[in-house]
Amino acid sequence: MVISNSDIAQRQDFNCRRGDTFTRNLTFTFNGVAVPLTGTSLAMRVIDSLGNVVFVITPTIAGSVATITETAALMTVAPGNYLYDIQLTNTDASKVTLMQGWFIINKDQTTP
């Protein structure tokens, strides 16, 4: 039996703290070579266990580096384990999910 798998999404969990600014720089690679992102767009959605959108992040792109940032003000959601994925839209409007995993928000002591 031959199996064809077009799901290339890599697993990466993010662990952060409630009330803190969240920033990560990501470089996607294929066969060890950085993938140029110029001309594409990225979208990241974080959802709860019921599928409700917690927040959406639009990463910025510079060459082969995507930067995802969420402000401290928007990181005041309830601590917990959420799911996320990052989807790339190519210039021809085709889409591919590049990453997925847990978006874990830990409890803090200072954020109301």
mmCIF file of the C-alpha atoms, coordinates in Angstrom:
data_MODEL
# 
_entry.id   MODEL 
# 
loop_
_atom_site.group_PDB 
_atom_site.id 
_atom_site.type_symbol 
_atom_site.label_atom_id 
_atom_site.label_alt_id 
_atom_site.label_comp_id 
_atom_site.label_asym_id 
_atom_site.label_entity_id 
_atom_site.label_seq_id 
_atom_site.pdbx_PDB_ins_code 
_atom_site.Cartn_x 
_atom_site.Cartn_y 
_atom_site.Cartn_z 
_atom_site.occupancy 
_atom_site.B_iso_or_equiv 
_atom_site.pdbx_formal_charge 
_atom_site.auth_seq_id 
_atom_site.auth_comp_id 
_atom_site.auth_asym_id 
_atom_site.auth_atom_id 
_atom_site.pdbx_PDB_model_num 
ATOM 1   C CA . MET A 1 1   ? 0.000   0.000  0.000  1.00 0.00 ? 1   MET A CA 1 
ATOM 2   C CA . VAL A 1 2   ? 1.278   3.465  -0.879 1.00 0.00 ? 2   VAL A CA 1 
ATOM 3   C CA . ILE A 1 3   ? 0.443   6.340  1.437  1.00 0.00 ? 3   ILE A CA 1 
ATOM 4   C CA . SER A 1 4   ? 0.598   9.917  0.221  1.00 0.00 ? 4   SER A CA 1 
ATOM 5   C CA . ASN A 1 5   ? 0.741   12.526 2.961  1.00 0.00 ? 5   ASN A CA 1 
ATOM 6   C CA . SER A 1 6   ? 0.369   16.211 2.128  1.00 0.00 ? 6   SER A CA 1 
ATOM 7   C CA . ASP A 1 7   ? 0.265   17.280 5.796  1.00 0.00 ? 7   ASP A CA 1 
ATOM 8   C CA . ILE A 1 8   ? 3.684   18.868 6.249  1.00 0.00 ? 8   ILE A CA 1 
ATOM 9   C CA . ALA A 1 9   ? 2.844   20.824 9.426  1.00 0.00 ? 9   ALA A CA 1 
ATOM 10  C CA . GLN A 1 10  ? 5.614   20.563 11.987 1.00 0.00 ? 10  GLN A CA 1 
ATOM 11  C CA . ARG A 1 11  ? 4.807   20.271 15.683 1.00 0.00 ? 11  ARG A CA 1 
ATOM 12  C CA . GLN A 1 12  ? 6.063   23.108 17.911 1.00 0.00 ? 12  GLN A CA 1 
ATOM 13  C CA . ASP A 1 13  ? 4.566   23.951 21.290 1.00 0.00 ? 13  ASP A CA 1 
ATOM 14  C CA . PHE A 1 14  ? 4.753   27.494 22.655 1.00 0.00 ? 14  PHE A CA 1 
ATOM 15  C CA . ASN A 1 15  ? 4.903   28.110 26.400 1.00 0.00 ? 15  ASN A CA 1 
ATOM 16  C CA . CYS A 1 16  ? 4.342   31.663 27.639 1.00 0.00 ? 16  CYS A CA 1 
ATOM 17  C CA . ARG A 1 17  ? 3.044   33.621 30.606 1.00 0.00 ? 17  ARG A CA 1 
ATOM 18  C CA . ARG A 1 18  ? -0.257  35.463 30.957 1.00 0.00 ? 18  ARG A CA 1 
ATOM 19  C CA . GLY A 1 19  ? 0.168   39.239 30.740 1.00 0.00 ? 19  GLY A CA 1 
ATOM 20  C CA . ASP A 1 20  ? 3.594   39.093 29.067 1.00 0.00 ? 20  ASP A CA 1 
ATOM 21  C CA . THR A 1 21  ? 4.329   40.172 25.495 1.00 0.00 ? 21  THR A CA 1 
ATOM 22  C CA . PHE A 1 22  ? 4.750   37.065 23.324 1.00 0.00 ? 22  PHE A CA 1 
ATOM 23  C CA . THR A 1 23  ? 7.298   37.238 20.473 1.00 0.00 ? 23  THR A CA 1 
ATOM 24  C CA . ARG A 1 24  ? 8.973   34.515 18.438 1.00 0.00 ? 24  ARG A CA 1 
ATOM 25  C CA . ASN A 1 25  ? 11.067  34.644 15.266 1.00 0.00 ? 25  ASN A CA 1 
ATOM 26  C CA . LEU A 1 26  ? 10.537  31.626 13.029 1.00 0.00 ? 26  LEU A CA 1 
ATOM 27  C CA . THR A 1 27  ? 12.495  30.382 10.033 1.00 0.00 ? 27  THR A CA 1 
ATOM 28  C CA . PHE A 1 28  ? 10.838  27.609 8.051  1.00 0.00 ? 28  PHE A CA 1 
ATOM 29  C CA . THR A 1 29  ? 13.172  25.211 6.261  1.00 0.00 ? 29  THR A CA 1 
ATOM 30  C CA . PHE A 1 30  ? 12.856  22.541 3.608  1.00 0.00 ? 30  PHE A CA 1 
ATOM 31  C CA . ASN A 1 31  ? 15.710  20.019 3.337  1.00 0.00 ? 31  ASN A CA 1 
ATOM 32  C CA . GLY A 1 32  ? 17.791  22.295 5.553  1.00 0.00 ? 32  GLY A CA 1 
ATOM 33  C CA . VAL A 1 33  ? 17.326  25.393 3.384  1.00 0.00 ? 33  VAL A CA 1 
ATOM 34  C CA . ALA A 1 34  ? 15.399  28.448 4.611  1.00 0.00 ? 34  ALA A CA 1 
ATOM 35  C CA . VAL A 1 35  ? 12.158  28.937 2.681  1.00 0.00 ? 35  VAL A CA 1 
ATOM 36  C CA . PRO A 1 36  ? 11.816  32.466 1.240  1.00 0.00 ? 36  PRO A CA 1 
ATOM 37  C CA . LEU A 1 37  ? 8.528   33.973 2.433  1.00 0.00 ? 37  LEU A CA 1 
ATOM 38  C CA . THR A 1 38  ? 8.545   37.139 0.317  1.00 0.00 ? 38  THR A CA 1 
ATOM 39  C CA . GLY A 1 39  ? 5.213   37.510 -1.491 1.00 0.00 ? 39  GLY A CA 1 
ATOM 40  C CA . THR A 1 40  ? 3.395   35.110 0.826  1.00 0.00 ? 40  THR A CA 1 
ATOM 41  C CA . SER A 1 41  ? 1.249   35.803 3.861  1.00 0.00 ? 41  SER A CA 1 
ATOM 42  C CA . LEU A 1 42  ? 0.914   33.970 7.167  1.00 0.00 ? 42  LEU A CA 1 
ATOM 43  C CA . ALA A 1 43  ? -1.946  33.659 9.625  1.00 0.00 ? 43  ALA A CA 1 
ATOM 44  C CA . MET A 1 44  ? -1.899  32.173 13.122 1.00 0.00 ? 44  MET A CA 1 
ATOM 45  C CA . ARG A 1 45  ? -5.047  31.270 15.061 1.00 0.00 ? 45  ARG A CA 1 
ATOM 46  C CA . VAL A 1 46  ? -5.162  30.222 18.698 1.00 0.00 ? 46  VAL A CA 1 
ATOM 47  C CA . ILE A 1 47  ? -8.331  28.359 19.724 1.00 0.00 ? 47  ILE A CA 1 
ATOM 48  C CA . ASP A 1 48  ? -9.736  26.810 22.897 1.00 0.00 ? 48  ASP A CA 1 
ATOM 49  C CA . SER A 1 49  ? -10.861 23.188 23.290 1.00 0.00 ? 49  SER A CA 1 
ATOM 50  C CA . LEU A 1 50  ? -14.325 24.072 21.961 1.00 0.00 ? 50  LEU A CA 1 
ATOM 51  C CA . GLY A 1 51  ? -12.938 25.615 18.781 1.00 0.00 ? 51  GLY A CA 1 
ATOM 52  C CA . ASN A 1 52  ? -13.560 29.212 19.862 1.00 0.00 ? 52  ASN A CA 1 
ATOM 53  C CA . VAL A 1 53  ? -10.975 31.680 18.583 1.00 0.00 ? 53  VAL A CA 1 
ATOM 54  C CA . VAL A 1 54  ? -8.935  33.089 21.480 1.00 0.00 ? 54  VAL A CA 1 
ATOM 55  C CA . PHE A 1 55  ? -6.897  35.423 19.251 1.00 0.00 ? 55  PHE A CA 1 
ATOM 56  C CA . VAL A 1 56  ? -5.488  35.741 15.748 1.00 0.00 ? 56  VAL A CA 1 
ATOM 57  C CA . ILE A 1 57  ? -1.935  36.852 14.996 1.00 0.00 ? 57  ILE A CA 1 
ATOM 58  C CA . THR A 1 58  ? -0.737  38.068 11.597 1.00 0.00 ? 58  THR A CA 1 
ATOM 59  C CA . PRO A 1 59  ? 3.001   37.393 11.535 1.00 0.00 ? 59  PRO A CA 1 
ATOM 60  C CA . THR A 1 60  ? 5.290   39.905 9.864  1.00 0.00 ? 60  THR A CA 1 
ATOM 61  C CA . ILE A 1 61  ? 7.657   38.625 7.184  1.00 0.00 ? 61  ILE A CA 1 
ATOM 62  C CA . ALA A 1 62  ? 11.205  39.718 6.391  1.00 0.00 ? 62  ALA A CA 1 
ATOM 63  C CA . GLY A 1 63  ? 12.921  37.476 3.840  1.00 0.00 ? 63  GLY A CA 1 
ATOM 64  C CA . SER A 1 64  ? 12.858  33.983 5.341  1.00 0.00 ? 64  SER A CA 1 
ATOM 65  C CA . VAL A 1 65  ? 11.951  35.061 8.888  1.00 0.00 ? 65  VAL A CA 1 
ATOM 66  C CA . ALA A 1 66  ? 8.413   35.304 10.236 1.00 0.00 ? 66  ALA A CA 1 
ATOM 67  C CA . THR A 1 67  ? 7.882   37.178 13.501 1.00 0.00 ? 67  THR A CA 1 
ATOM 68  C CA . ILE A 1 68  ? 4.826   36.433 15.597 1.00 0.00 ? 68  ILE A CA 1 
ATOM 69  C CA . THR A 1 69  ? 3.974   38.933 18.311 1.00 0.00 ? 69  THR A CA 1 
ATOM 70  C CA . GLU A 1 70  ? 1.038   39.321 20.687 1.00 0.00 ? 70  GLU A CA 1 
ATOM 71  C CA . THR A 1 71  ? 0.824   42.313 22.991 1.00 0.00 ? 71  THR A CA 1 
ATOM 72  C CA . ALA A 1 72  ? 0.761   41.984 26.759 1.00 0.00 ? 72  ALA A CA 1 
ATOM 73  C CA . ALA A 1 73  ? -2.732  43.550 26.747 1.00 0.00 ? 73  ALA A CA 1 
ATOM 74  C CA . LEU A 1 74  ? -4.094  40.713 24.573 1.00 0.00 ? 74  LEU A CA 1 
ATOM 75  C CA . MET A 1 75  ? -2.207  38.026 26.496 1.00 0.00 ? 75  MET A CA 1 
ATOM 76  C CA . THR A 1 76  ? -4.581  38.453 29.450 1.00 0.00 ? 76  THR A CA 1 
ATOM 77  C CA . VAL A 1 77  ? -6.723  35.455 28.477 1.00 0.00 ? 77  VAL A CA 1 
ATOM 78  C CA . ALA A 1 78  ? -7.260  32.738 31.054 1.00 0.00 ? 78  ALA A CA 1 
ATOM 79  C CA . PRO A 1 79  ? -4.248  30.518 31.711 1.00 0.00 ? 79  PRO A CA 1 
ATOM 80  C CA . GLY A 1 80  ? -4.610  27.155 30.018 1.00 0.00 ? 80  GLY A CA 1 
ATOM 81  C CA . ASN A 1 81  ? -3.712  24.905 27.121 1.00 0.00 ? 81  ASN A CA 1 
ATOM 82  C CA . TYR A 1 82  ? -4.862  26.145 23.733 1.00 0.00 ? 82  TYR A CA 1 
ATOM 83  C CA . LEU A 1 83  ? -4.275  24.887 20.186 1.00 0.00 ? 83  LEU A CA 1 
ATOM 84  C CA . TYR A 1 84  ? -2.781  26.891 17.329 1.00 0.00 ? 84  TYR A CA 1 
ATOM 85  C CA . ASP A 1 85  ? -1.670  26.564 13.746 1.00 0.00 ? 85  ASP A CA 1 
ATOM 86  C CA . ILE A 1 86  ? 0.158   28.775 11.283 1.00 0.00 ? 86  ILE A CA 1 
ATOM 87  C CA . GLN A 1 87  ? -1.036  28.754 7.697  1.00 0.00 ? 87  GLN A CA 1 
ATOM 88  C CA . LEU A 1 88  ? 0.844   30.140 4.693  1.00 0.00 ? 88  LEU A CA 1 
ATOM 89  C CA . THR A 1 89  ? -0.967  31.581 1.682  1.00 0.00 ? 89  THR A CA 1 
ATOM 90  C CA . ASN A 1 90  ? 1.113   31.493 -1.512 1.00 0.00 ? 90  ASN A CA 1 
ATOM 91  C CA . THR A 1 91  ? 0.981   34.082 -4.299 1.00 0.00 ? 91  THR A CA 1 
ATOM 92  C CA . ASP A 1 92  ? -1.319  31.735 -6.271 1.00 0.00 ? 92  ASP A CA 1 
ATOM 93  C CA . ALA A 1 93  ? -3.760  31.679 -3.276 1.00 0.00 ? 93  ALA A CA 1 
ATOM 94  C CA . SER A 1 94  ? -2.922  28.054 -2.418 1.00 0.00 ? 94  SER A CA 1 
ATOM 95  C CA . LYS A 1 95  ? -2.640  27.405 1.314  1.00 0.00 ? 95  LYS A CA 1 
ATOM 96  C CA . VAL A 1 96  ? -0.501  25.106 3.432  1.00 0.00 ? 96  VAL A CA 1 
ATOM 97  C CA . THR A 1 97  ? -0.316  24.708 7.203  1.00 0.00 ? 97  THR A CA 1 
ATOM 98  C CA . LEU A 1 98  ? 3.325   24.916 8.286  1.00 0.00 ? 98  LEU A CA 1 
ATOM 99  C CA . MET A 1 99  ? 3.126   24.549 12.078 1.00 0.00 ? 99  MET A CA 1 
ATOM 100 C CA . GLN A 1 100 ? 0.735   23.396 14.761 1.00 0.00 ? 100 GLN A CA 1 
ATOM 101 C CA . GLY A 1 101 ? 0.773   22.534 18.415 1.00 0.00 ? 101 GLY A CA 1 
ATOM 102 C CA . TRP A 1 102 ? -0.099  23.660 21.917 1.00 0.00 ? 102 TRP A CA 1 
ATOM 103 C CA . PHE A 1 103 ? -0.133  27.335 22.911 1.00 0.00 ? 103 PHE A CA 1 
ATOM 104 C CA . ILE A 1 104 ? 0.258   27.111 26.673 1.00 0.00 ? 104 ILE A CA 1 
ATOM 105 C CA . ILE A 1 105 ? -0.429  30.184 28.786 1.00 0.00 ? 105 ILE A CA 1 
ATOM 106 C CA . ASN A 1 106 ? 0.871   29.896 32.332 1.00 0.00 ? 106 ASN A CA 1 
ATOM 107 C CA . LYS A 1 107 ? -0.627  31.672 35.328 1.00 0.00 ? 107 LYS A CA 1 
ATOM 108 C CA . ASP A 1 108 ? 1.026   34.838 36.566 1.00 0.00 ? 108 ASP A CA 1 
ATOM 109 C CA . GLN A 1 109 ? 0.755   36.837 39.776 1.00 0.00 ? 109 GLN A CA 1 
ATOM 110 C CA . THR A 1 110 ? 0.644   40.456 38.587 1.00 0.00 ? 110 THR A CA 1 
ATOM 111 C CA . THR A 1 111 ? -1.874  40.607 35.714 1.00 0.00 ? 111 THR A CA 1 
ATOM 112 C CA . PRO A 1 112 ? -5.395  41.396 36.923 1.00 0.00 ? 112 PRO A CA 1 
# 
